Amino acid sequence: MAKLSEHDIQTQILDWLKIKNIFSYRQNTGGAKLKGYYVKFGRPGAPDIVAVIKGRFIGIEVKRPGGRMSDVQAEFSWLLQEAGGLYVLAYS
């Protein structure tokens, strides 16, 4: 059986959130060169998926089984939880 990619797992999670009628979206971060300028978007370490349930911000970082968070992702997780949000590290 083929192992699922992070993208496959993200899609499954987003589909489940949609079925449950939970507000959510895929959070993109990174950068791109536009018209000769490099433009950054998103916040480094931000989770892959954002959801809001009953007013509570939930960040979902998706990893393949065995995958690990980077230091900047771990810091984001800590900061989000300190602010009252919930951070989920999802492998499936």
Backbone as a printed PyTorch tensor [residue, N CA C, xyz], in Angstrom:
tensor([[[  0.8440,  -1.1790,   0.0000],
         [  0.0000,   0.0000,   0.0000],
         [  0.8880,   1.2410,   0.0000]],

        [[  0.6020,   2.1850,  -0.8740],
         [  1.3950,   3.4040,  -0.9930],
         [  1.1590,   4.3140,   0.2110]],

        [[  2.2360,   4.9580,   0.6540],
         [  2.1200,   5.9010,   1.7640],
         [  1.4960,   7.1910,   1.2570]],

        [[  0.6780,   7.8030,   2.0980],
         [  0.0500,   9.0650,   1.7420],
         [  1.0530,  10.2040,   1.8410]],

        [[  0.9460,  11.1620,   0.9290],
         [  1.7720,  12.3610,   0.9880],
         [  1.1210,  13.3570,   1.9510]],

        [[  1.8780,  14.3720,   2.3410],
         [  1.3030,  15.4220,   3.1800],
         [  0.1220,  16.0640,   2.4700]],

        [[  0.2500,  16.2690,   1.1620],
         [ -0.8460,  16.8670,   0.3920],
         [ -2.1060,  16.0060,   0.4760]],

        [[ -1.9530,  14.6930,   0.3510],
         [ -3.1070,  13.7850,   0.4580],
         [ -3.7650,  13.9020,   1.8380]],

        [[ -2.9510,  13.9470,   2.8770],
         [ -3.4740,  14.0400,   4.2390],
         [ -4.1800,  15.3850,   4.4360]],

        [[ -3.5830,  16.4640,   3.9280],
         [ -4.2150,  17.7850,   4.0110],
         [ -5.5790,  17.7720,   3.3390]],

        [[ -5.6410,  17.1800,   2.1610],
         [ -6.9040,  17.1120,   1.4240],
         [ -7.9540,  16.3480,   2.2180]],

        [[ -7.5670,  15.2390,   2.8100],
         [ -8.5080,  14.4600,   3.6160],
         [ -9.0120,  15.2670,   4.8120]],

        [[ -8.1200,  15.9800,   5.4730],
         [ -8.5180,  16.7870,   6.6360],
         [ -9.4520,  17.9090,   6.1980]],

        [[ -9.0970,  18.6110,   5.1230],
         [ -9.9600,  19.6920,   4.6300],
         [-11.3270,  19.1620,   4.2030]],

        [[-11.3600,  17.9930,   3.5730],
         [-12.6430,  17.3800,   3.1940],
         [-13.4780,  17.0670,   4.4260]],

        [[-12.8480,  16.5220,   5.4740],
         [-13.5620,  16.1930,   6.7000],
         [-14.1210,  17.4510,   7.3570]],

        [[-13.2920,  18.5150,   7.4180],
         [-13.7470,  19.7730,   8.0070],
         [-14.9360,  20.3360,   7.2290]],

        [[-14.8960,  20.2160,   5.9080],
         [-16.0020,  20.6970,   5.0730],
         [-17.2710,  19.8900,   5.3570]],

        [[-17.1540,  18.5750,   5.4440],
         [-18.3110,  17.7160,   5.7460],
         [-18.9260,  18.1120,   7.0910]],

        [[-18.0710,  18.4530,   8.0570],
         [-18.5410,  18.8400,   9.3910],
         [-18.9810,  20.3060,   9.4490]],

        [[-18.9090,  20.9940,   8.2960],
         [-19.3140,  22.3990,   8.1840],
         [-18.5130,  23.3010,   9.1310]],

        [[-17.2110,  23.0190,   9.2190],
         [-16.2990,  23.8110,  10.0410],
         [-15.5340,  24.7600,   9.1280]],

        [[-15.5700,  26.0540,   9.4600],
         [-14.8390,  27.0420,   8.6720],
         [-13.3520,  26.7000,   8.6980]],

        [[-12.7660,  26.5680,   7.5090],
         [-11.3510,  26.2150,   7.4300],
         [-10.7980,  26.5960,   6.0690]],

        [[ -9.4850,  26.6950,   6.0010],
         [ -8.8170,  26.9550,   4.7250],
         [ -7.3610,  26.5250,   4.8130]],

        [[ -6.7860,  26.3180,   3.6340],
         [ -5.3730,  25.9690,   3.5020],
         [ -4.5720,  27.2370,   3.6130]],

        [[ -3.6020,  27.2710,   4.5200],
         [ -2.7610,  28.4450,   4.7520],
         [ -1.4460,  28.2630,   4.0010]],

        [[ -1.2250,  29.0830,   3.0040],
         [  0.0240,  29.0000,   2.2560],
         [  1.0350,  29.9960,   2.8150]],

        [[  2.2820,  29.5770,   2.8630],
         [  3.3680,  30.4720,   3.2520],
         [  4.5100,  30.2610,   2.2720]],

        [[  5.3660,  31.2320,   2.1820],
         [  6.5170,  31.1060,   1.2950],
         [  6.8170,  32.4160,   0.6130]],

        [[  7.1690,  32.3270,  -0.6550],
         [  7.4980,  33.5220,  -1.4090],
         [  7.4860,  33.2360,  -2.8960]],

        [[  7.4910,  34.3160,  -3.6530],
         [  7.4840,  34.1990,  -5.1150],
         [  8.1110,  35.4480,  -5.7120]],

        [[  8.6750,  35.2750,  -6.8760],
         [  9.2280,  36.4210,  -7.5860],
         [  8.1520,  36.9530,  -8.5210]],

        [[  7.7500,  38.1980,  -8.2830],
         [  6.7070,  38.8320,  -9.0860],
         [  7.2320,  40.1380,  -9.6500]],

        [[  7.2080,  40.2470, -10.9620],
         [  7.6680,  41.4670, -11.6460],
         [  9.0590,  41.8820, -11.1800]],

        [[  9.9280,  40.9020, -10.9860],
         [ 11.3010,  41.1790, -10.6020],
         [ 11.5350,  41.3690,  -9.1180]],

        [[ 10.4850,  41.3100,  -8.3110],
         [ 10.6060,  41.4790,  -6.8670],
         [ 10.2550,  40.1730,  -6.1670]],

        [[ 10.9880,  39.8810,  -5.1060],
         [ 10.6680,  38.7130,  -4.2970],
         [  9.6700,  39.1400,  -3.2340]],

        [[  8.5250,  38.4660,  -3.2020],
         [  7.4560,  38.8050,  -2.2720],
         [  7.2260,  37.6270,  -1.3330]],

        [[  7.2720,  37.8960,  -0.0270],
         [  6.9820,  36.8650,   0.9670],
         [  5.4990,  36.9250,   1.3160]],

        [[  4.9280,  35.7610,   1.6160],
         [  3.5420,  35.7310,   2.0730],
         [  3.3900,  34.6960,   3.1750]],

        [[  2.4270,  34.9570,   4.0470],
         [  2.2360,  34.0880,   5.2050],
         [  3.2850,  34.3660,   6.2650]],

        [[  3.1200,  33.7290,   7.3920],
         [  4.0750,  33.8710,   8.4950],
         [  4.9000,  32.5960,   8.6050]],

        [[  6.2030,  32.7090,   8.7020],
         [  7.0200,  31.5080,   8.8350],
         [  6.5530,  30.6560,  10.0170]],

        [[  6.4250,  29.3580,   9.7800],
         [  6.0080,  28.4380,  10.8280],
         [  4.5060,  28.2710,  10.9530]],

        [[  3.7430,  29.0670,  10.1860],
         [  2.2820,  28.9720,  10.2670],
         [  1.8260,  27.5650,   9.8800]],

        [[  0.7490,  27.0870,  10.5030],
         [  0.2650,  25.7360,  10.2030],
         [ -0.3290,  25.6460,   8.8040]],

        [[ -0.4340,  24.4260,   8.2960],
         [ -0.9340,  24.1870,   6.9450],
         [ -2.4130,  24.5270,   6.7880]],

        [[ -3.1840,  24.2800,   7.8350],
         [ -4.6310,  24.4720,   7.7760],
         [ -5.0460,  25.3330,   8.9640]],

        [[ -5.9480,  26.2650,   8.7010],
         [ -6.5460,  27.0850,   9.7440],
         [ -8.0220,  26.7300,   9.8210]],

        [[ -8.5210,  26.5570,  11.0390],
         [ -9.9470,  26.3190,  11.2620],
         [-10.3830,  27.1850,  12.4330]],

        [[-11.6720,  27.5070,  12.4570],
         [-12.2330,  28.2460,  13.5780],
         [-13.4750,  27.4970,  14.0260]],

        [[-13.4820,  27.1070,  15.3020],
         [-14.6200,  26.3930,  15.8680],
         [-15.0940,  27.1600,  17.0900]],

        [[-16.3390,  27.6280,  17.0290],
         [-16.9370,  28.4010,  18.1360],
         [-16.0250,  29.5360,  18.5630]],

        [[-15.4420,  30.2220,  17.5980],
         [-14.6040,  31.3810,  17.8580],
         [-13.1730,  31.0740,  18.2300]],

        [[-12.8090,  29.8170,  18.3120],
         [-11.4360,  29.4510,  18.7040],
         [-10.6010,  29.1420,  17.4630]],

        [[ -9.4530,  29.7930,  17.3850],
         [ -8.5080,  29.5850,  16.2880],
         [ -7.8030,  28.2520,  16.4810]],

        [[ -7.8200,  27.4420,  15.4350],
         [ -7.1490,  26.1410,  15.4800],
         [ -6.1860,  26.0630,  14.3020]],

        [[ -4.9310,  25.8150,  14.5900],
         [ -3.9230,  25.6180,  13.5590],
         [ -3.6080,  24.1370,  13.4480]],

        [[ -3.6380,  23.6180,  12.2360],
         [ -3.3700,  22.1980,  12.0160],
         [ -2.1410,  22.0670,  11.1260]],

        [[ -1.0750,  21.5570,  11.6760],
         [  0.1500,  21.2820,  10.9180],
         [  0.1130,  19.8210,  10.4950]],

        [[  0.2660,  19.5740,   9.2130],
         [  0.1630,  18.2210,   8.6700],
         [  1.5490,  17.6810,   8.3510]],

        [[  1.7970,  16.4750,   8.8130],
         [  3.0610,  15.7800,   8.5320],
         [  2.7630,  14.3450,   8.1290]],

        [[  3.6120,  13.8000,   7.2850],
         [  3.5310,  12.3610,   7.0160],
         [  3.9490,  11.6370,   8.2820]],

        [[  3.4980,  10.4070,   8.4660],
         [  3.9680,   9.6450,   9.6270],
         [  5.4960,   9.6560,   9.6890]],

        [[  6.0210,   9.9820,  10.8480],
         [  7.4620,  10.0770,  11.0320],
         [  8.0110,  11.4700,  10.7900]],

        [[  7.1820,  12.3690,  10.2060],
         [  7.6260,  13.7350,   9.9390],
         [  7.7560,  14.5310,  11.2280]],

        [[  8.5890,  15.5610,  11.1970],
         [  8.8370,  16.3740,  12.3950],
         [  8.6450,  17.8470,  12.0750]],

        [[  8.2270,  18.5890,  13.0860],
         [  8.1020,  20.0410,  12.9350],
         [  9.4870,  20.6790,  12.9370]],

        [[  9.5950,  21.7650,  12.1920],
         [ 10.8210,  22.5540,  12.2390],
         [ 10.8090,  23.3900,  13.5250]],

        [[ 11.9450,  23.9760,  13.8470],
         [ 12.0240,  24.8300,  15.0340],
         [ 11.0560,  26.0050,  14.9350]],

        [[ 10.9410,  26.6050,  13.7510],
         [ 10.0490,  27.7530,  13.5850],
         [  8.5800,  27.3230,  13.7050]],

        [[  8.2470,  26.1210,  13.2820],
         [  6.8850,  25.6090,  13.4670],
         [  6.5970,  25.3410,  14.9440]],

        [[  7.5630,  24.7980,  15.6580],
         [  7.3960,  24.5490,  17.0940],
         [  7.2050,  25.8650,  17.8430]],

        [[  7.9460,  26.8950,  17.4570],
         [  7.7920,  28.2060,  18.0840],
         [  6.3990,  28.7720,  17.8020]],

        [[  5.9420,  28.6530,  16.5520],
         [  4.6030,  29.1330,  16.2150],
         [  3.5590,  28.4070,  17.0560]],

        [[  3.7100,  27.0970,  17.1970],
         [  2.7940,  26.3010,  18.0030],
         [  2.7200,  26.8430,  19.4300]],

        [[  3.8570,  27.1030,  20.0240],
         [  3.9110,  27.6200,  21.3840],
         [  3.2320,  28.9770,  21.4750]],

        [[  3.5540,  29.8820,  20.5420],
         [  2.9740,  31.2280,  20.5610],
         [  1.4580,  31.1770,  20.3840]],

        [[  0.9810,  30.3400,  19.4840],
         [ -0.4630,  30.2230,  19.2570],
         [ -1.1710,  29.7260,  20.5110]],

        [[ -0.6140,  28.7170,  21.1430],
         [ -1.2360,  28.1780,  22.3540],
         [ -1.1910,  29.1880,  23.5080]],

        [[ -0.1130,  29.9500,  23.6080],
         [ -0.0270,  31.0020,  24.6290],
         [ -1.0900,  32.0730,  24.4070]],

        [[ -1.4900,  32.2900,  23.1530],
         [ -2.5090,  33.2910,  22.8210],
         [ -3.9280,  32.7400,  22.9540]],

        [[ -4.0610,  31.4640,  23.3180],
         [ -5.3840,  30.8770,  23.5120],
         [ -5.8740,  30.0230,  22.3630]],

        [[ -5.0710,  29.8970,  21.3220],
         [ -5.4460,  29.0440,  20.1990],
         [ -5.1030,  27.5910,  20.4830]],

        [[ -5.5210,  26.7500,  19.5900],
         [ -5.2360,  25.3190,  19.6850],
         [ -4.3670,  24.9400,  18.4970]],

        [[ -3.3250,  24.1750,  18.7300],
         [ -2.4170,  23.7440,  17.6760],
         [ -2.4560,  22.2210,  17.6190]],

        [[ -2.7080,  21.7000,  16.4390],
         [ -2.8120,  20.2510,  16.2530],
         [ -1.7250,  19.8130,  15.2760]],

        [[ -0.9680,  18.8140,  15.6480],
         [  0.0040,  18.1930,  14.7540],
         [ -0.6490,  16.9030,  14.2560]],

        [[ -1.0190,  16.8760,  12.9690],
         [ -1.8060,  15.7760,  12.4120],
         [ -0.9730,  14.9160,  11.4750]],

        [[ -1.0530,  13.6200,  11.6760],
         [ -0.3630,  12.6610,  10.8150],
         [ -1.3490,  11.8730,   9.9620]],

        [[ -2.6250,  12.0420,  10.2000],
         [ -3.6520,  11.3620,   9.4170],
         [ -4.9670,  12.0950,   9.5680]]])
